[in-house]
Amino acid sequence: MANKGDWVQLQSTILEPGFRAPQVPKDTAEVPLTQWVKGWLMHDAKVGDEALVRTRTGRQVSGKLVQEAPSYSHSFGAFIPELLQVQEGIKQALWGEEQ
């Protein structure tokens, strides 16, 4: 249970697949346009409940409560050997020798 004033993350659907722009790639058009918003909870709620938050910019946004005290969990992804080869090739082309 998250309490009023807790920092939380909401999720909501902006556009259903049938309403996506026609220039959107087919695989993208087949899924909803979704937003995730972080803010201070305006009332007590449980994960999965519809909730309302006040964002850092002062907006009030509603959506499904998906996480209490959200943290950052991004990375630059897994190592890709081909990108290392490309980088080495660029260095060779620019400076003409192995660095």
FENRALIN-V499399 format. One record per pair of residues at least 24 apart in sequence whose C-alpha atoms are under 6 Angstrom apart, sorted by sequence separation. I is the first residue (numbers start at 0). J is the second residue. D is the distance in Angstrom with one decimal. If there is no record, write none. Layout:
i->I j->J d->D
i->I j->J d->D
This chain:
i->10 j->34 d->5.7
i->10 j->35 d->4.5
i->9 j->35 d->5.5
i->9 j->36 d->5.2
i->8 j->36 d->5.5
i->8 j->37 d->4.3
i->7 j->37 d->5.6
i->7 j->38 d->5.7
i->6 j->38 d->5.5
i->6 j->39 d->4.6
i->5 j->39 d->5.3
i->4 j->39 d->5.0
i->5 j->40 d->5.4
i->4 j->40 d->4.9
i->3 j->40 d->5.0
i->3 j->41 d->5.2
i->3 j->42 d->4.4
i->3 j->43 d->4.8
i->2 j->43 d->4.4
i->1 j->43 d->5.7
i->1 j->44 d->5.4
i->0 j->44 d->5.9
i->1 j->45 d->5.9
i->0 j->45 d->4.6
i->11 j->62 d->4.9
i->10 j->62 d->5.3
i->9 j->62 d->5.2
i->10 j->63 d->5.2
i->9 j->63 d->5.2
i->9 j->64 d->4.6
i->9 j->65 d->5.5
i->8 j->65 d->5.9
i->8 j->66 d->5.2
i->7 j->66 d->5.7
i->7 j->67 d->4.5
i->7 j->68 d->5.3
i->6 j->68 d->5.3
